[in-house]
Amino acid sequence: MRPTTSNEIRQAFLDYFNELKHEIVPSAPLPQKDNPTLLFTNAGMNQFVDVFLGKEKRPYKRATTAQKVMRVQGKQNDLENVGPSARHHTFFEMLGNFSFGDYFKREAIDYAWTFLTGVMGLEPERLFATVYTDDDDAAGLWQRYLPAERILRFGKEDNFWEMGDIGPCGPCSEIHYYSGDMAGITPAGVNNDDYPGYVEVWNLVFMQFERLKDGSLVPLPHPSVDTGMGMERLVRVIQGVDSNYETDLFTPALARVQELLGDSDEQRQTQYVGYRVIADHGRAATFLIADGVQPGNTGAAYVLRMIIRRAARFGRKIGFHQPFLGQVAQVYIDQMGDAYPELRLRRELILYTLEREETRFNRTLDSGLLQLDRILDDLHHRGETVVPGDVAFALYATHGLPLELTRDEALEQHGMTVDEAGYTAAREQHALASGSGAFANYVVGQSVYGDMLHSLVNTGQLDESGVDYDPYTGAALESTILGLISDGQPVEVARAGQKVEVVTAATPFYVESGGEVSDTGHIRNTFGGEVAVRDVRRPVPGLIVHGGEIAGGELKVGQVVHLEVDRERRADIRRNHTATHLLHRELRAHLGNHVVQAGSLVAPDRLRFDFTHDQPVGRDMLQRIEAAINEAVLANYPVTVAYSGQREAIERGAMALFGEKYGDIVRTITVGGQNDQAPYSFELCGGLHVGETGEIGMFHFVGESAVAAGVRRVEAVTGHGAYDFLGERLQLLDRLAARLNAPVTELESRLEALLEHDRSQERELDSANRQLARSAFEVLLGGVMEIRGARVLAAQVDVPNAERLREMADWFRDRVSSGVAVLGAVKDGKPIIVAAVTPDLIARGVKAGDLVREVAKIVGGGGGGRPDMAQAGGRDPEKLADALAAVRAHIEAALQE
């Protein structure tokens, strides 16, 4: 049956290309971290950029994705059209298939045509194809499916695709669908908004070039394919509706909004713009939060805040007075959680973030809108048509009204615009005045911490150096609460169940730095108040906040409290941190002095160490390094801490990490080096360490891998972690020995014997199957047909795999000097078809690739290959016999031409 629901359509697309040997690759996250020109993923190919450029190798050459996409940036910003338009969105899904130097234009066009007309069942007579002005290759390939009048040529604006200002690009071919009355179909409607009913469904990009920063184009190492099909538009076409918002992608959310408001159908239709904005923005916000974005004032965080507030503002206009977006988000979590599991995994975070941001905005929305109304009325009465940029920014800084909201209100009330360049200048000036620089990530929330530190210093509660930070001399101390922050705002009291950040005059808690994670623990007063500290950070220099939840009682500013670190956890962290110093030393000793630390993680349960090295570290080498580290552990070297001038420490041979910034006075960690002997290890380090290496207990590698070009990573466990890891492995050996009824010392030889026995049986089975197939083949030869002088065999056979099917086709070519074999089989419930053609018939027009492609349509699939050998797959095994029966007609037609 043809897929009809959005979930069915998405899965059908992925399954179709998976059958065509495409790897199903999960969607990349929405926030872009690797491309400085993009804020969000805006196309399916973003995650494959380095593959297209030849900079990255993947274990596959074909891929397919259902990619999450946001377009609220630059020339691909659809924000202002969301609501009034029936087809524009901030967030949408992009279905795509990709070839990395494998196939090119012919297959891309064939696959797209077969999916749309075969799997989706679209009428061919309603489809148009567009190509780039001078792309004669693509135009010629489309002529196999469409008449010339429905193959149109367009220029760069429509048919040359570019991801951004730089990166892969190339000519493209778009597929358009006409949904109106066939009496009115005309090529003039394609890419023309004056003609309703024409929808661009699919864009096939033939990736041939890379655009450089200077604007020049250079050929890519291997021409590739990048296609993108808007999920919303495809569903709209399949479900036969006039608007994307009438598809089942949005109707459940729209129905929920209507239910919450108690609106009639007529009221809903009258307020359709607000309904659409809420449905679209609610979906976008849900996915952004699931991908780790939190509302803020710059970058992706600003976009999230803006769309939440824009949705909240439209919600207010159509009747909402309490937070409602969480209800909308829940619809999408339920509806799309199978396709995107992160929605369910982060459900609580999504709902909490939406309610918190809506609540915060609602506090200032009324006063902000009132102030905006006064400003707009005043400007209007003075005959002004533009809202000054500094005024618009002041509304944001004071009342939290995003630029986009001010722009909407100005346009709707008085047809006015906003000086956006002036707004940007005012924002940058504000950042400079705050000391963060014109291009820094200025965040209003940071001012809470800055203001608190400024106040504490001015009132003498802290000196200029800030909080007394000393995680080195002990794990507990008493201090005074100087500040409490909850929900981003200073508070005087925090009570049970409340999330809070606590500022004290002094702290023994270590703050994450240099790869070592922060301490955890407790802060208690004498009245039963207690906070379980789960995070410690330094939001601004000089201020340290302890984040957690009030476990009982209450905490108040001014109270004396007892701060205590989780000592057992800290001891495990100490073991792992000192072990990284031993590891660094032995890596350099065994691999060479080119080894330099390139990153690390020091956690209580494990350590991770990245280092410069251009090849894998083999198992034997890892064992030697591990043995040397454990020798250093058993030597029980003393670990000493000292402070000295940076230059002095470096001159004495201390290792300094590349890229780290050090002050004039540095802290050094020395392992060994007693009695005038050279130290075993000598590094600059501000972290926590054991007193003697024997405290580490044991060191054991658990992994080695590549991180990037020229950078390797090792992971290891020590102490309790090593004991637990090795204990589990020893228990596993004991269980295996019991299962195999052999001593542990004989497990390896017993396993090898079993594997060899298994391989021997597989060889015998394969030989028997081959003999059976050969016998069956001899019988099949009796059914060879004669078609216009060519011997033709079309039959279904029982073979275990496609490889045996191809082997039988080869047998046919060996036995028949002039002929065609089309053999079919069913494997795992799906039909497989293989065709082989001798050279003389290829010259007469019979091509294996064309043949399997046509007959595969009958079984709901597609395929292709070389003229002499090709393979196809399908979805419907019940129609395999019909497909094989159609071979005769196709060969007769080919031999007539």
C-alpha positions in Angstrom: 0.0 0.0 0.0 1.1 3.5 -0.7 2.4 5.3 2.4 -0.1 8.1 3.5 0.8 9.3 7.0 3.8 11.4 7.6 5.5 8.8 9.7 4.9 6.2 7.0 6.2 8.5 4.3 9.4 9.3 6.2 10.1 5.6 6.8 9.3 4.6 3.2 11.9 7.1 2.0 14.6 5.8 4.2 13.7 2.1 3.5 13.7 2.8 -0.3 17.2 4.1 -0.3 18.4 1.6 2.2 17.4 -1.1 -0.2 19.5 0.8 -2.8 22.6 0.2 -0.6 22.4 3.7 1.2 23.4 3.8 4.8 20.7 5.3 7.0 22.5 8.1 8.9 20.8 9.7 11.9 20.0 13.4 11.6 22.7 15.8 12.7 21.9 18.1 15.6 20.4 21.5 14.7 23.1 23.7 16.2 26.1 24.0 13.8 29.5 23.9 15.6 31.9 23.2 12.8 30.8 25.8 10.2 31.4 29.4 11.2 29.1 30.7 8.5 26.1 28.7 9.7 24.1 29.0 12.9 22.0 25.9 12.3 21.9 22.9 10.0 20.1 24.2 7.0 20.4 21.2 4.6 20.8 17.5 4.8 24.3 17.7 3.4 25.8 19.9 6.2 27.0 16.8 8.1 28.7 15.5 5.0 30.6 18.6 3.9 34.0 17.2 4.6 33.1 14.0 2.8 32.1 16.0 -0.3 35.4 17.9 -0.1 37.4 14.7 0.2 38.6 15.6 3.7 36.8 12.8 5.5 36.3 9.2 4.7 33.2 7.3 5.7 32.7 3.5 5.6 30.0 4.0 3.0 29.6 5.9 -0.3 25.9 6.2 -0.3 23.8 7.7 2.5 20.2 8.7 3.2 18.8 10.9 6.0 15.8 12.5 7.5 17.5 15.7 8.6 16.3 18.3 11.1 16.7 21.7 9.5 16.3 25.3 10.7 16.2 28.3 8.3 16.2 31.5 10.3 19.5 33.0 9.1 20.6 35.1 6.2 19.1 34.5 2.8 17.4 31.3 3.9 15.4 33.1 6.7 11.8 32.1 6.4 10.7 33.6 9.7 8.5 36.5 8.4 6.6 34.2 6.1 5.7 31.8 8.8 2.0 32.2 9.6 0.6 34.0 6.5 2.2 31.5 4.2 0.8 28.0 3.7 4.3 26.5 3.1 7.0 28.4 5.0 8.5 27.1 8.3 11.3 27.9 10.7 11.9 24.2 11.3 11.3 21.4 8.8 12.5 18.0 7.8 14.7 17.4 4.8 14.7 14.0 3.2 17.8 13.3 1.3 20.0 10.7 -0.5 23.7 11.3 -1.1 26.4 9.8 -3.2 30.0 10.4 -2.3 31.7 9.8 -5.7 29.6 6.7 -6.3 26.8 7.5 -8.7 25.9 10.8 -10.3 23.1 12.4 -12.4 21.6 9.3 -14.1 21.1 7.3 -11.0 20.0 10.3 -9.0 17.3 11.1 -11.5 16.3 7.4 -11.9 16.0 6.9 -8.1 14.0 10.0 -7.6 11.6 9.2 -10.5 11.1 5.6 -9.2 10.4 6.8 -5.7 7.9 9.4 -6.6 6.0 7.5 -9.3 6.6 4.0 -8.0 6.7 4.1 -4.2 4.6 7.3 -3.7 2.4 6.7 -6.7 2.4 10.2 -8.0 1.0 10.6 -11.5 3.8 11.2 -14.0 1.7 13.6 -16.1 1.7 16.0 -13.2 5.4 16.2 -12.8 7.9 18.8 -14.2 11.7 18.8 -14.1 13.9 21.9 -14.1 17.6 21.9 -14.9 20.4 24.5 -14.9 20.6 26.7 -18.0 23.5 24.8 -19.6 23.1 21.4 -18.0 22.4 19.4 -21.2 23.3 16.1 -19.4 20.5 16.4 -16.9 18.0 17.6 -19.6 18.9 14.6 -21.7 18.4 12.1 -18.8 15.0 13.6 -18.0 13.8 13.0 -21.6 13.6 9.3 -20.8 10.7 10.1 -18.5 9.2 13.4 -19.5 8.3 15.2 -22.7 10.4 18.1 -23.7 7.7 20.7 -22.7 7.9 19.5 -19.1 11.7 19.8 -18.9 12.5 23.5 -18.1 15.7 25.4 -17.9 16.4 28.1 -15.2 19.4 30.2 -14.1 21.5 30.4 -11.0 18.8 31.7 -8.7 16.7 28.6 -9.1 19.0 25.8 -10.4 22.4 26.3 -8.9 22.6 25.2 -5.2 25.0 26.6 -2.6 25.0 25.7 1.1 26.4 29.2 2.0 29.0 31.7 1.1 31.6 29.0 1.0 31.5 25.2 0.5 30.3 22.5 -1.9 27.9 23.6 -4.6 26.7 22.7 -8.1 23.9 22.7 -10.7 20.7 21.2 -9.6 17.5 19.7 -11.0 14.2 20.3 -9.3 11.1 18.2 -9.5 7.8 20.1 -9.3 4.3 18.7 -8.9 1.0 20.2 -10.2 -2.0 19.5 -8.0 -4.7 21.5 -9.8 -7.1 20.7 -12.6 -5.2 19.0 -15.4 -7.0 21.3 -17.9 -5.0 24.2 -16.5 -1.5 22.6 -16.4 1.1 24.8 -18.0 5.0 25.0 -17.8 4.5 28.7 -17.1 3.4 27.8 -13.6 6.7 26.3 -12.5 8.7 28.7 -10.2 5.9 31.3 -10.6 3.9 32.3 -7.6 1.2 33.7 -9.9 0.1 30.2 -10.7 -1.4 28.2 -7.7 -1.0 24.5 -7.4 2.6 24.1 -8.3 4.9 22.6 -5.6 8.6 22.1 -5.7 9.0 18.7 -4.2 12.6 17.6 -4.7 15.9 19.2 -5.5 18.7 17.0 -6.9 22.0 18.8 -6.5 24.9 17.6 -8.6 27.8 18.5 -6.4 30.7 19.3 -8.7 32.4 22.4 -7.2 33.7 24.0 -4.0 33.3 27.7 -3.6 36.2 29.3 -1.9 36.3 32.5 0.2 37.4 34.5 -2.8 34.3 33.4 -4.7 36.1 31.1 -7.1 34.9 27.6 -8.0 37.2 24.6 -8.0 36.2 21.1 -9.0 35.5 18.6 -6.3 37.7 15.5 -6.2 34.8 13.3 -7.0 31.5 14.5 -8.4 28.7 13.6 -6.0 25.0 13.9 -5.4 23.1 15.7 -2.7 19.3 15.7 -2.9 16.9 17.4 -0.6 13.1 16.9 -0.5 11.0 18.9 2.0 9.1 16.4 4.1 6.3 18.9 4.7 5.8 19.5 0.9 5.9 15.8 0.1 3.3 15.0 2.7 1.1 17.9 1.5 1.2 16.4 -2.0 0.5 12.8 -0.9 -2.3 13.8 1.4 -3.8 16.1 -1.2 -4.2 19.2 0.8 -3.7 22.9 0.0 -1.5 23.9 2.9 1.4 22.2 4.8 -0.6 23.0 8.0 -3.4 20.8 6.8 -1.2 17.7 6.9 -0.9 15.4 9.8 2.4 16.9 10.6 0.6 19.9 12.1 -3.1 19.1 12.5 -2.7 17.3 15.9 -0.9 20.4 17.3 -3.4 22.8 15.8 -6.2 20.7 17.3 -4.6 20.8 20.7 -4.3 24.6 20.5 -8.0 24.8 19.6 -8.9 22.5 22.4 -7.0 24.6 24.9 -8.6 27.8 23.7 -12.1 26.3 23.4 -12.4 27.9 19.9 -15.0 27.0 17.3 -13.8 26.0 13.8 -14.8 29.5 12.6 -12.7 31.2 15.3 -9.8 28.9 14.4 -10.0 29.9 10.8 -10.2 33.6 11.5 -7.1 33.4 13.7 -5.2 31.0 11.4 -2.0 33.1 11.4 -1.6 32.8 15.2 -2.4 29.1 15.1 0.2 28.5 12.4 2.9 30.5 14.2 2.3 28.5 17.4 2.3 25.2 15.6 5.5 26.0 13.7 7.4 27.8 16.5 6.3 25.2 19.1 7.8 22.5 16.9 11.0 24.4 16.3 11.5 25.1 20.0 10.8 21.5 20.9 13.5 20.2 18.6 16.0 23.0 19.5 15.8 22.2 23.2 16.0 18.5 22.5 19.3 19.3 20.7 20.7 21.0 23.8 19.9 24.7 23.0 18.7 26.9 25.9 17.2 30.4 25.6 19.7 33.2 25.7 20.8 36.4 24.0 23.3 35.3 21.3 23.4 32.8 18.5 21.2 29.7 18.6 20.2 30.6 22.2 18.8 33.9 20.9 16.8 32.2 18.1 15.2 29.8 20.6 14.3 32.7 22.9 12.9 34.7 20.0 10.7 32.0 18.6 9.3 31.0 22.0 8.5 34.7 22.7 7.1 35.2 19.3 4.8 32.2 19.7 3.9 33.4 23.2 3.0 36.9 21.8 0.8 35.3 19.1 -0.7 33.1 21.8 -1.6 36.2 23.8 -3.3 37.7 20.7 -5.5 34.7 20.1 -6.5 34.2 23.8 -3.8 32.5 25.9 -3.0 34.1 29.2 -1.0 31.2 30.8 2.0 29.2 29.5 0.8 26.8 26.8 3.7 25.8 24.6 4.5 22.8 26.7 1.1 21.3 25.7 2.0 21.9 22.1 5.5 20.3 22.6 3.9 17.2 24.1 2.0 16.6 20.9 5.2 16.6 18.8 7.0 14.5 21.4 4.3 11.9 21.1 3.9 12.2 17.3 7.6 12.3 16.3 9.3 10.6 19.2 9.8 7.3 17.3 11.6 9.0 14.4 13.6 11.3 16.7 14.2 9.5 20.1 15.8 12.6 21.6 12.4 14.2 22.0 11.3 11.5 24.4 14.7 11.3 26.1 14.6 15.0 26.9 10.9 15.5 27.4 11.2 16.9 30.9 13.9 19.4 29.9 11.7 20.5 26.9 8.6 21.1 29.0 10.6 22.8 31.8 12.4 25.1 29.5 9.3 26.2 27.6 7.3 26.9 30.8 10.2 28.8 32.4 10.8 31.0 29.4 7.1 31.6 28.8 6.6 32.5 32.5 9.6 34.8 32.4 8.4 36.6 29.3 4.9 36.9 30.5 6.1 38.9 33.5 7.4 41.7 31.2 5.2 41.2 28.1 2.3 43.4 29.2 4.6 46.3 30.3 6.8 45.8 27.3 3.9 45.9 24.8 2.4 48.9 26.5 5.7 50.8 26.2 6.0 49.7 22.6 2.5 50.8 21.8 3.3 54.3 23.2 6.5 54.5 21.2 4.8 53.4 18.0 1.9 55.9 18.5 4.3 58.7 19.2 6.4 57.9 16.1 3.3 57.6 14.0 1.8 61.0 15.1 5.2 62.6 14.3 5.0 61.1 10.8 7.9 58.8 11.3 7.9 55.4 9.4 11.0 53.8 11.0 11.5 52.7 14.6 15.1 53.8 15.6 17.4 50.9 16.2 18.5 52.1 19.7 14.9 52.3 20.7 14.2 48.8 19.5 17.3 47.5 21.4 16.2 49.3 24.6 12.9 47.5 24.4 14.8 44.2 24.3 17.3 45.1 27.0 14.6 46.4 29.3 11.5 44.4 28.6 12.8 41.4 26.7 11.0 42.2 23.5 13.0 40.6 20.6 13.7 42.6 17.5 11.4 40.3 15.5 8.5 41.0 17.8 9.0 44.7 17.7 9.2 44.4 13.9 5.9 42.5 13.8 4.0 44.9 15.9 5.4 48.0 14.1 4.3 46.5 10.7 0.9 45.3 11.9 -0.1 48.5 13.8 1.2 51.3 11.5 3.0 49.7 8.5 6.4 50.8 10.0 9.8 49.2 9.8 12.7 49.0 12.2 16.2 50.3 11.7 17.9 46.9 12.0 21.4 48.2 11.4 20.9 50.7 14.2 19.6 47.9 16.4 22.8 45.9 15.8 25.0 48.9 16.5 23.2 49.6 19.8 23.6 46.0 20.8 27.3 46.0 20.1 27.7 49.3 21.9 26.0 47.8 24.9 28.3 44.8 24.8 31.3 47.1 24.7 30.0 49.0 27.7 29.6 45.7 29.6 33.3 44.9 28.9 32.6 41.9 26.8 33.6 43.3 23.4 31.6 44.0 20.3 31.6 40.4 19.1 31.5 38.5 22.4 28.7 36.3 23.4 27.0 38.9 25.6 24.4 37.2 27.8 22.0 39.1 30.0 22.1 36.3 32.5 25.8 36.8 33.0 25.1 40.3 34.4 23.3 38.7 37.4 26.7 37.2 38.4 28.7 40.3 37.5 26.3 42.5 39.4 26.4 40.3 42.5 30.3 40.2 42.4 30.4 44.0 42.0 28.0 44.5 44.9 29.9 42.0 47.2 33.2 43.7 46.5 31.8 47.3 46.9 30.3 46.3 50.3 33.5 44.8 51.5 32.1 41.2 51.8 34.7 40.1 49.2 38.0 41.6 48.4 39.1 42.3 44.8 40.3 38.7 44.3 36.7 37.4 44.9 35.7 34.2 46.6 38.5 32.6 48.7 39.1 29.5 46.5 41.1 26.7 48.2 40.4 23.2 47.1 43.9 22.1 48.0 44.3 22.2 51.7 41.1 20.3 52.7 37.7 18.9 51.7 35.6 20.9 54.2 35.3 24.3 55.8 32.8 26.8 57.2 31.8 29.9 55.5 29.0 32.5 55.1 26.4 32.5 52.4 26.9 35.8 50.4 24.3 35.2 47.7 21.6 32.8 46.4 20.5 32.6 42.8 17.4 30.7 41.7 15.8 30.7 38.2 18.4 33.3 37.1 17.5 35.8 39.7 19.0 36.7 43.2 16.9 35.5 46.1 17.2 35.9 49.9 15.9 32.4 50.8 15.9 29.1 49.0 13.6 26.2 50.2 13.3 22.5 49.9 13.0 21.3 46.3 14.2 24.6 44.8 17.1 24.6 42.4 19.7 27.1 43.6 23.2 28.4 43.1 25.0 29.3 46.3 27.8 31.8 46.7 29.9 31.6 49.8 32.8 33.7 51.0 35.2 30.7 50.7 35.0 27.2 49.2 36.9 24.0 49.2 35.1 22.8 46.0 37.3 22.3 42.9 35.9 24.1 39.8 36.2 22.2 36.5 39.5 23.2 34.8 42.1 21.6 32.7 39.9 18.6 32.0 39.3 17.8 35.6 35.6 17.7 36.5 34.2 19.8 39.4 33.7 18.4 42.9 30.3 17.5 44.2 29.2 17.4 47.9 26.9 19.2 50.3 26.4 22.6 51.9 24.6 22.5 55.3 23.5 24.9 58.0 22.7 24.1 61.6 19.0 24.4 61.1 18.5 21.4 58.8 19.0 23.3 55.6 21.0 21.4 53.0 21.8 21.6 49.3 23.2 18.7 47.4 25.9 20.3 45.2 26.0 18.8 41.8 27.9 21.4 39.9 30.5 24.1 40.7 31.5 26.8 38.2 33.0 30.2 37.8 30.5 32.3 35.7 32.6 35.4 36.0 36.2 35.8 37.3 36.2 36.0 41.1 32.8 34.4 41.7 32.2 30.7 42.3 28.7 29.3 42.5 27.7 25.9 43.8 24.7 24.6 41.9 22.2 22.0 43.2 18.8 21.4 44.7 17.7 22.2 48.3 17.4 18.7 49.8 15.7 19.9 53.0 15.0 22.9 55.1 16.0 26.3 53.8 19.1 28.4 53.2 19.3 32.1 53.7 21.8 34.8 52.7 24.0 35.6 55.7 23.9 32.1 57.3 27.0 30.3 58.3 27.2 26.9 56.5 29.5 23.9 56.4 30.8 23.0 53.0 32.0 19.5 52.5 33.3 17.8 49.3 32.4 14.2 48.5 35.7 12.8 49.7 35.5 9.3 48.1 34.7 10.8 44.7 37.5 13.4 45.0 39.9 10.6 45.8 39.0 8.7 42.6 39.5 12.0 40.7 42.9 12.5 42.3 44.0 9.0 41.2 42.9 9.5 37.6 44.5 13.0 37.4 47.9 11.8 38.7 47.6 8.8 36.3 47.3 11.2 33.3 50.7 12.7 34.3 52.3 9.2 34.4 50.5 8.4 31.1 51.9 11.6 29.4 55.4 10.7 30.5 55.2 7.1 29.2 53.6 8.0 25.9 56.5 10.4 25.2 59.0 7.8 26.4 57.6 5.0 24.1 56.2 6.9 21.1 58.5 10.0 21.0 58.8 13.5 22.1 56.3 14.6 19.4 53.6 13.4 21.7 51.9 16.4 23.4 48.7 16.5 25.3 45.8 17.7 23.1 42.9 17.4 25.6 41.8 15.3 28.6 38.9 14.3 30.8 39.6 13.5 34.4 36.4 12.1 36.0 35.9 9.9 39.1 35.2 6.7 37.0 37.7 7.1 34.2 40.3 9.2 32.4 40.6 10.2 28.8 43.8 11.5 27.2 44.1 13.0 23.7 47.6 13.4 22.3 49.4 14.2 19.1 50.4 11.1 17.1 49.7 10.2 13.5 49.0 6.5 13.7 47.2 3.9 15.9 48.9 2.7 19.0 49.0 -1.1 18.7 48.0 -3.6 21.4 51.5 -4.6 22.1 52.7 -1.0 22.5 49.7 -0.2 24.8 50.6 -3.2 27.0 54.2 -2.0 27.3 53.1 1.5 28.2 50.6 0.1 30.7 53.3 -2.0 32.3 55.6 1.0 32.6 52.9 3.1 34.3 52.1 0.3 36.8 55.8 0.1 37.6 55.7 3.8 38.5 52.6 3.1 40.6 54.3 0.3 42.4 57.4 2.4 42.9 55.2 4.6 45.1 56.9 7.9 44.0 56.0 10.9 46.2 53.9 13.5 44.4 54.8 17.1 45.5 53.2 20.4 44.8 55.2 23.6 44.6 54.8 27.2 43.3 57.4 29.0 41.3 57.8 31.6 38.5 56.6 30.4 35.2 59.9 31.1 33.4 61.8 29.3 36.2 59.6 26.3 36.0 59.9 26.0 32.2 63.7 26.4 32.4 63.8 23.5 34.9 62.0 21.3 32.4 58.4 21.5 33.5 55.9 20.4 30.8 53.5 23.1 29.8 50.4 22.2 27.8 50.0 23.7 24.3 47.4 26.5 24.2 47.1 26.9 27.9 47.5 30.3 29.5 49.6 30.5 32.6 50.2 33.3 35.1 53.5 34.6 36.3 53.3 32.3 39.3 52.5 28.7 38.4 51.7 25.5 40.3 53.9 22.5 39.5 53.4 18.8 40.1 56.5 16.7 40.5 56.4 12.9 40.6 59.5 11.3 42.1 62.8 13.3 42.0 63.9 12.7 45.6 67.4 12.5 46.8 68.8 14.6 43.9 67.4 12.3 41.3 65.8 13.5 38.2 62.0 13.6 38.6 59.9 11.0 36.9 57.4 13.6 35.8 57.4 17.4 36.1 54.4 19.4 34.8 52.5 22.7 35.3 49.1 21.8 36.7 46.4 23.3 38.8 44.5 20.1 39.5 44.2 17.7 42.5 46.6 14.8 42.9 47.4 11.9 45.2 50.2 12.1 47.7 52.1 9.1 46.4 51.7 7.1 43.2 50.9 3.9 45.1 47.4 5.5 45.9 46.5 5.0 42.2 46.3 1.3 42.9 46.3 0.1 39.3 46.2 1.5 35.8 44.5 -0.3 32.9 43.7 0.8 29.3 40.2 0.3 28.1 40.3 1.9 24.7 42.4 3.6 21.9 41.0 5.5 19.0 41.4 8.4 16.6 40.0 11.8 17.5 41.1 13.8 14.4 43.9 13.9 11.9 47.1 13.5 13.9 45.4 13.1 17.2 44.8 9.9 19.1 42.8 9.1 22.2 43.3 6.6 25.0 40.9 5.8 27.8 41.8 4.1 31.0 40.6 3.3 34.5 42.5 3.3 37.9 41.8 2.4 41.5 38.2 1.4 42.1 37.4 1.7 38.4 40.2 -0.7 37.5 39.2 -3.1 40.2 35.6 -3.1 39.0 36.6 -3.4 35.3 39.1 -6.3 35.8 36.7 -8.0 38.2 34.0 -8.0 35.5 36.4 -9.4 32.9 37.6 -12.2 35.2 34.1 -13.2 36.0 33.3 -13.2 32.3 36.3 -15.6 31.7 35.1 -17.8 34.5 31.6 -18.0 33.0 33.0 -18.7 29.5 35.2 -21.4 30.9 32.2 -23.0 32.6 30.2 -22.8 29.4 33.0 -24.4 27.3 33.9 -26.9 30.1 37.5 -25.9 29.9 40.1 -24.3 32.2 40.6 -20.6 31.7 44.1 -21.2 30.4 42.7 -23.3 27.5 39.9 -21.0 26.5 41.8 -19.5 23.5 42.7 -22.8 21.9 39.2 -24.2 22.6 37.6 -21.1 21.0 39.9 -21.3 17.9 38.9 -25.0 17.5 35.2 -24.1 17.6 35.7 -21.3 15.1 37.6 -23.5 12.7 34.9 -26.2 13.0 32.3 -23.5 12.2 34.3 -22.3 9.2 34.6 -25.8 8.0 30.9 -26.4 8.2 30.2 -23.1 6.4 32.6 -24.2 3.6 30.8 -27.5 3.3 27.4 -25.9 3.3 28.4 -23.4 0.7 29.8 -26.2 -1.5 26.6 -28.1 -1.2 24.5 -25.1 -2.0 26.6 -24.4 -5.0 26.1 -27.9 -6.3 22.4 -27.6 -5.8 22.3 -24.3 -7.6 24.3 -25.8 -10.4 21.9 -28.7 -10.7 19.0 -26.3 -10.7 20.7 -24.2 -13.3 21.0 -27.1 -15.7 17.3 -27.7 -15.4 16.6 -24.0 -16.0 18.4 -24.2 -19.3 15.6 -26.3 -20.6 13.3 -23.2 -20.3 15.4 -20.9 -22.5 13.3 -18.8 -24.9 14.2 -17.6 -28.4 13.4 -13.9 -28.9 14.5 -12.4 -32.2 17.5 -14.6 -32.4 18.5 -14.1 -28.8 18.3 -16.9 -26.2 16.5 -15.6 -23.1 16.2 -17.1 -19.6 13.8 -15.5 -17.1 13.2 -17.6 -14.0 12.8 -17.6 -10.2 15.3 -19.7 -8.3 15.9 -20.7 -4.7 19.3 -19.4 -3.7 20.6 -18.1 -0.3 21.9 -14.7 -1.5 22.4 -12.3 -4.3 26.0 -13.4 -4.8 24.8 -16.9 -5.8 22.2 -15.3 -8.1 25.0 -13.4 -9.8 27.1 -16.5 -10.1 24.2 -18.3 -11.9 23.9 -15.4 -14.3 27.7 -15.8 -15.0 27.1 -19.5 -15.6 24.5 -18.6 -18.2 26.9 -16.2 -20.1 29.6 -18.9 -20.0 27.2 -21.4 -21.6 25.3 -19.1 -24.1 27.2 -17.1 -26.6 24.3 -14.7 -27.3 21.6 -14.3 -24.7 20.0 -12.6 -21.7 19.5 -14.1 -18.3 17.1 -12.5 -15.7 17.0 -14.4 -12.5 14.9 -13.6 -9.4 14.9 -14.8 -5.8 13.3 -13.9 -2.5 15.7 -13.2 0.4 14.4 -12.2 3.8 10.9 -11.5 2.4 12.2 -9.1 -0.3 12.7 -9.8 -4.0 16.1 -9.7 -5.7 16.6 -9.5 -9.5 19.8 -10.0 -11.4 20.3 -9.6 -15.1 23.2 -10.5 -17.4 23.6 -9.6 -21.1 26.2 -10.9 -23.6 28.2 -8.2 -25.5 26.5 -8.7 -28.9 23.0 -8.0 -27.4 24.4 -5.0 -25.6 25.4 -3.7 -29.0 21.8 -4.3 -30.2 20.3 -2.2 -27.4 19.7 -4.6 -24.6 21.3 -3.3 -21.4 21.1 -5.1 -18.1 20.8 -1.9 -16.0 17.8 -0.7 -18.0 16.2 -4.1 -17.9 16.3 -4.6 -14.2 15.2 -1.1 -13.6 12.0 -1.6 -15.5 11.1 -5.0 -14.2 11.9 -4.0 -10.7 9.1 -1.4 -10.8 6.6 -4.2 -10.8 7.9 -5.4 -7.4 7.9 -1.9 -6.1 11.6 -1.2 -6.3 14.4 -0.2 -8.5 18.1 -0.7 -9.2 20.7 -0.6 -11.9 24.2 -1.4 -12.8 26.5 -2.0 -15.8 25.1 -2.9 -19.3 26.4 -6.5 -18.9 25.4 -7.1 -15.3 22.9 -5.3 -13.0 20.9 -5.9 -9.9 17.6 -4.6 -8.4 15.6 -5.0 -5.3 11.9 -4.5 -4.4 9.3 -4.6 -1.7 6.7 -7.0 -3.0 7.8 -10.7 -3.4 4.3 -11.7 -4.5 4.8 -9.9 -7.8 8.2 -11.4 -8.6 6.7 -13.9 -11.1 4.9 -11.0 -12.8 8.2 -9.1 -13.1 10.0 -12.0 -14.6 7.1 -12.5 -17.0 7.5 -9.0 -18.2 11.1 -9.6 -19.3 10.1 -10.9 -22.7 8.2 -7.7 -23.7 11.0 -5.5 -22.6 13.6 -7.5 -24.6 11.4 -7.5 -27.7 11.0 -3.8 -27.4 14.7 -3.2 -27.0 15.6 -5.4 -30.0 13.0 -3.6 -32.2 14.6 -0.2 -31.6 
